[in-house]
Amino acid sequence: MIVPTDLRGIIRSGLLSFPVTPFDADDRFNDAVFAAHLEWLSPHDIAGLIVAGGTGELFSLTPAEVVQVVEAAKAAQPGKPIIAGCGYGTKLACDMAQAIEQAGGDGILLLPHYLIGAPQDGIAAHISAVCNATAMGVIVYNRGQSVCSAETLARLAEECPNLIGFKDGTGDIDTVKRITVGLGDRLAYIGGMPTHELFAQAYRGAGVDTYSSAVFNFVPETALAYHRAFAAGDDATCEAMLRDFYYPFARIRDRKTGYAVSAIKAGVALRGFDTGPVRSPLIDLTDEESEMLRALIEDRH
């Protein structure tokens, strides 16, 4: 396991990827396709993998399947930092974190607890319990029902040494800026909006200098070219790529709720990997939409 403080530094060093989770004809995790996809991506330099995350359909995986995904990632990418999605209620999240650690994970991305809204002290108790349940580094994901205030996160950062990262998927730049200004180098900051490249420049102004890329799954060269331009402050190149690729992709993604995941999985399938369908309640792209995505991918190659 990578020491949490070392993992924090690694996260800051470059682009993060969160691969899709393929399923076979019997709706089981397809570890062979998963490994082949990671092998295809492996020549491209990234800081780490976030497996079984939002794009990896954590919300549709059993805890046992999450462990299978972590084990498959460790086998396919030895030496690469493996961070796994973790979530749901406090007891289940603690159990999942411990199972991920036993499977060889290096850290967890703590996704929102399930369904119910909660006050800040309840959210803090949940995150603290998960941090205390594992020696791995923990990244808090502000999204959905679980949104830490700047004050709550500052208190948690003081109390939980292995809390090493903050990922935002709310779009609330004011809170993000308060967090980055208040906590400085204490945490690694990750942009986590769907297709975050659309928001990366705005988040950079709020102190968030890295992000996770979903499109890296199927157009890794494009994702890395954008990240290089972003890191260099080359806004002209970023804006050209937004016009030529990311905005057209977003028009496909925005056709139906949940396509932020479905379109990524479709893109991986179009690159030759038998990913299987997304699990319900998500639905797959239509044939027409897949052809739209195919044309967009072909324009990049």
C-alpha positions as CSV (number, residue, x, y, z in Angstrom):
1,M,0.0,0.0,0.0
2,I,1.2,3.5,-0.9
3,V,1.6,5.7,2.2
4,P,-1.3,8.2,2.3
5,T,1.0,11.3,2.2
6,D,2.9,9.8,-0.8
7,L,-0.4,9.0,-2.5
8,R,-1.4,12.7,-2.0
9,G,1.7,13.8,-3.9
10,I,1.1,11.2,-6.7
11,I,-2.4,12.5,-7.2
12,R,-1.1,16.0,-7.7
13,S,1.4,14.9,-10.3
14,G,-0.9,14.3,-13.3
15,L,-4.1,13.2,-14.9
16,L,-6.3,10.6,-13.1
17,S,-8.3,7.9,-15.0
18,F,-11.4,6.1,-13.9
19,P,-11.9,3.0,-16.1
20,V,-15.3,1.5,-16.9
21,T,-16.3,-1.9,-15.5
22,P,-17.1,-4.4,-18.2
23,F,-19.7,-7.1,-17.8
24,D,-20.1,-10.4,-19.7
25,A,-23.2,-12.0,-21.3
26,D,-24.2,-13.2,-17.8
27,D,-23.9,-9.8,-16.3
28,R,-20.8,-10.7,-14.3
29,F,-17.6,-8.6,-14.0
30,N,-15.5,-9.4,-17.0
31,D,-11.9,-9.3,-15.7
32,A,-10.4,-10.4,-19.0
33,V,-11.8,-7.4,-20.9
34,F,-11.0,-5.1,-18.0
35,A,-7.4,-6.2,-18.0
36,A,-7.1,-5.9,-21.8
37,H,-8.5,-2.4,-21.7
38,L,-6.1,-1.3,-19.0
39,E,-3.2,-2.9,-21.0
40,W,-4.3,-0.8,-24.0
41,L,-4.3,2.3,-21.9
42,S,-1.0,1.5,-20.1
43,P,1.4,3.2,-22.6
44,H,-0.2,6.5,-21.7
45,D,1.2,8.2,-18.6
46,I,-1.3,8.9,-15.8
47,A,-1.0,9.5,-12.1
48,G,-3.3,6.7,-11.0
49,L,-6.5,4.7,-11.6
50,I,-9.8,5.2,-9.8
51,V,-11.5,1.9,-10.3
52,A,-15.2,1.1,-9.5
53,G,-15.9,4.8,-9.3
54,G,-18.8,6.7,-10.8
55,T,-17.8,5.9,-14.4
56,G,-17.0,2.3,-13.2
57,E,-20.7,2.0,-12.0
58,L,-19.9,1.6,-8.2
59,F,-23.6,2.2,-7.6
60,S,-24.4,-1.0,-9.5
61,L,-21.6,-3.2,-8.1
62,T,-21.8,-5.5,-5.1
63,P,-19.1,-5.1,-2.4
64,A,-17.6,-8.4,-3.6
65,E,-17.5,-7.1,-7.2
66,V,-15.6,-4.0,-6.0
67,V,-13.0,-6.3,-4.5
68,Q,-12.8,-8.3,-7.7
69,V,-12.2,-5.0,-9.7
70,V,-9.4,-3.9,-7.3
71,E,-7.7,-7.3,-7.5
72,A,-7.9,-7.3,-11.3
73,A,-6.5,-3.7,-11.5
74,K,-3.6,-4.6,-9.2
75,A,-2.8,-7.7,-11.4
76,A,-3.1,-5.8,-14.6
77,Q,-1.2,-2.6,-13.5
78,P,1.3,-3.6,-10.9
79,G,3.0,-0.5,-9.5
80,K,0.2,1.8,-10.6
81,P,-1.7,3.5,-7.7
82,I,-5.1,1.9,-7.4
83,I,-7.8,4.0,-5.8
84,A,-11.3,2.4,-5.5
85,G,-14.8,3.8,-5.2
86,C,-16.4,3.3,-1.8
87,G,-19.7,4.4,-0.4
88,Y,-23.2,3.9,0.9
89,G,-24.0,3.9,4.6
90,T,-21.3,4.1,7.3
91,K,-21.1,0.5,8.3
92,L,-21.1,-0.7,4.7
93,A,-18.6,1.9,3.6
94,C,-16.2,0.9,6.5
95,D,-16.5,-2.7,5.5
96,M,-15.9,-1.9,1.9
97,A,-12.8,0.2,2.7
98,Q,-11.3,-2.6,4.8
99,A,-12.0,-5.2,2.0
100,I,-10.4,-2.8,-0.6
101,E,-7.3,-2.5,1.6
102,Q,-7.1,-6.2,2.0
103,A,-7.4,-6.6,-1.8
104,G,-4.3,-4.4,-2.3
105,G,-5.9,-1.0,-2.8
106,D,-3.9,2.1,-2.2
107,G,-6.8,4.5,-1.4
108,I,-10.5,5.1,-1.6
109,L,-12.7,7.7,-3.2
110,L,-15.5,8.1,-0.8
111,L,-18.7,8.6,-2.8
112,P,-21.9,10.0,-1.2
113,H,-23.8,8.0,1.3
114,Y,-27.1,6.6,0.1
115,L,-30.3,8.6,-0.5
116,I,-30.9,10.5,2.7
117,G,-29.8,14.1,3.3
118,A,-27.8,14.7,6.5
119,P,-26.5,17.6,8.5
120,Q,-22.8,18.6,8.5
121,D,-22.1,16.9,11.8
122,G,-23.6,13.6,10.5
123,I,-21.6,13.9,7.3
124,A,-18.5,14.5,9.3
125,A,-19.1,11.5,11.6
126,H,-19.6,9.3,8.5
127,I,-16.3,10.4,6.8
128,S,-14.4,10.2,10.1
129,A,-15.6,6.6,10.7
130,V,-14.5,5.5,7.2
131,C,-11.1,7.2,7.7
132,N,-10.7,5.4,11.0
133,A,-11.6,2.1,9.5
134,T,-8.6,2.0,7.1
135,A,-5.0,2.9,6.9
136,M,-5.4,3.9,3.2
137,G,-5.6,7.4,1.9
138,V,-9.2,8.7,1.7
139,I,-10.5,11.2,-0.9
140,V,-13.8,12.9,-0.1
141,Y,-16.1,13.4,-3.1
142,N,-18.5,16.3,-2.6
143,R,-21.5,15.4,-4.7
144,G,-25.2,14.6,-4.4
145,Q,-26.4,14.1,-0.8
146,S,-22.9,14.3,0.7
147,V,-21.5,17.9,0.5
148,C,-19.0,19.0,3.1
149,S,-18.7,22.7,3.9
150,A,-15.3,24.3,4.1
151,E,-15.5,24.3,7.9
152,T,-16.5,20.6,8.1
153,L,-13.6,19.6,5.8
154,A,-11.1,21.7,7.7
155,R,-12.2,19.9,11.0
156,L,-11.9,16.5,9.3
157,A,-8.5,17.3,7.9
158,E,-7.2,18.1,11.4
159,E,-8.7,15.0,12.9
160,C,-8.0,12.4,10.2
161,P,-4.4,12.1,9.0
162,N,-5.2,9.7,6.2
163,L,-7.7,12.2,4.7
164,I,-5.6,13.2,1.7
165,G,-7.9,14.5,-1.0
166,F,-11.0,16.5,-1.9
167,K,-12.8,15.9,-5.2
168,D,-15.7,18.2,-6.2
169,G,-18.6,17.3,-8.4
170,T,-21.0,20.1,-7.3
171,G,-19.8,23.0,-9.4
172,D,-20.0,25.2,-6.3
173,I,-16.8,27.2,-7.0
174,D,-17.3,29.4,-4.0
175,T,-17.1,26.5,-1.6
176,V,-14.2,24.9,-3.6
177,K,-12.2,28.2,-3.3
178,R,-12.9,28.5,0.4
179,I,-11.6,24.9,0.8
180,T,-8.4,25.4,-1.3
181,V,-7.6,28.7,0.3
182,G,-8.3,27.5,3.8
183,L,-6.5,24.1,3.6
184,G,-3.7,24.9,1.2
185,D,-1.3,22.0,0.7
186,R,-3.0,19.8,3.3
187,L,-5.1,18.1,0.6
188,A,-4.8,17.1,-3.0
189,Y,-7.6,18.8,-5.0
190,I,-9.3,16.9,-7.9
191,G,-11.9,18.2,-10.3
192,G,-14.8,15.8,-10.5
193,M,-17.5,17.3,-12.6
194,P,-18.9,15.0,-15.4
195,T,-16.6,15.4,-18.4
196,H,-14.5,17.7,-16.2
197,E,-12.5,19.1,-19.1
198,L,-15.6,21.3,-19.7
199,F,-15.0,22.9,-16.3
200,A,-11.2,22.5,-15.8
201,Q,-10.2,26.1,-16.6
202,A,-12.8,27.5,-14.1
203,Y,-11.7,25.1,-11.4
204,R,-8.0,26.0,-12.0
205,G,-8.9,29.5,-10.9
206,A,-10.3,28.0,-7.7
207,G,-7.1,26.2,-6.9
208,V,-7.9,22.8,-8.4
209,D,-5.0,21.8,-10.7
210,T,-5.8,18.2,-11.5
211,Y,-8.8,16.2,-12.4
212,S,-10.0,12.8,-13.5
213,S,-10.8,12.2,-17.1
214,A,-13.6,9.9,-18.3
215,V,-12.8,10.2,-22.0
216,F,-9.3,8.9,-21.3
217,N,-11.1,5.6,-21.5
218,F,-11.5,5.7,-25.2
219,V,-9.5,8.7,-26.6
220,P,-6.4,8.7,-24.3
221,E,-4.3,10.8,-26.7
222,T,-7.0,13.5,-26.7
223,A,-7.4,13.5,-22.9
224,L,-3.6,13.8,-22.4
225,A,-3.3,16.5,-25.0
226,Y,-5.9,18.5,-23.3
227,H,-4.3,17.9,-19.9
228,R,-0.9,19.1,-21.2
229,A,-2.4,22.3,-22.5
230,F,-4.3,22.8,-19.3
231,A,-1.2,22.3,-17.1
232,A,0.7,24.7,-19.3
233,G,-1.9,27.3,-19.1
234,D,-2.4,27.1,-22.9
235,D,-6.0,28.2,-22.9
236,A,-6.1,28.7,-26.7
237,T,-5.4,25.0,-27.2
238,C,-7.9,24.0,-24.5
239,E,-10.6,26.1,-26.1
240,A,-9.9,24.7,-29.6
241,M,-10.2,21.2,-28.2
242,L,-13.4,22.1,-26.4
243,R,-14.9,23.3,-29.6
244,D,-13.7,20.4,-31.7
245,F,-14.2,17.5,-29.4
246,Y,-15.6,18.1,-25.9
247,Y,-18.6,20.2,-26.7
248,P,-19.7,17.8,-29.5
249,F,-19.2,14.9,-27.1
250,A,-21.3,16.7,-24.4
251,R,-24.1,17.1,-26.9
252,I,-24.3,13.3,-27.2
253,R,-23.8,12.9,-23.4
254,D,-26.6,15.3,-22.6
255,R,-29.3,13.6,-24.7
256,K,-30.4,11.4,-21.7
257,T,-29.8,11.3,-18.0
258,G,-27.0,8.9,-17.1
259,Y,-25.3,9.1,-20.5
260,A,-22.2,10.6,-18.7
261,V,-21.5,6.9,-17.9
262,S,-23.2,5.2,-20.8
263,A,-21.4,7.3,-23.4
264,I,-18.0,6.5,-21.9
265,K,-18.8,2.8,-22.0
266,A,-20.0,3.1,-25.5
267,G,-16.8,4.8,-26.5
268,V,-14.7,2.0,-25.0
269,A,-16.8,-0.6,-27.0
270,L,-16.2,1.4,-30.2
271,R,-12.5,1.1,-29.6
272,G,-12.9,-2.7,-29.8
273,F,-13.5,-3.9,-26.2
274,D,-16.5,-6.0,-25.4
275,T,-17.6,-4.0,-22.3
276,G,-21.2,-5.3,-22.2
277,P,-24.0,-3.0,-21.4
278,V,-24.4,-0.6,-18.5
279,R,-26.5,-2.0,-15.7
280,S,-30.0,-0.6,-15.0
281,P,-31.2,1.9,-14.1
282,L,-28.8,3.3,-16.7
283,I,-29.5,2.6,-20.3
284,D,-27.1,2.3,-23.3
285,L,-26.8,4.7,-26.2
286,T,-29.1,4.1,-29.2
287,D,-27.5,2.8,-32.4
288,E,-27.9,6.3,-33.9
289,E,-26.1,7.9,-30.9
290,S,-23.3,5.3,-31.0
291,E,-22.8,6.2,-34.7
292,M,-22.6,9.9,-33.7
293,L,-19.9,8.9,-31.2
294,R,-18.1,6.7,-33.7
295,A,-17.8,9.7,-36.1
296,L,-16.5,11.9,-33.4
297,I,-13.9,9.4,-32.4
298,E,-12.8,8.9,-36.0
299,D,-12.3,12.6,-36.4
300,R,-9.7,12.4,-33.6
301,H,-7.6,9.7,-35.5
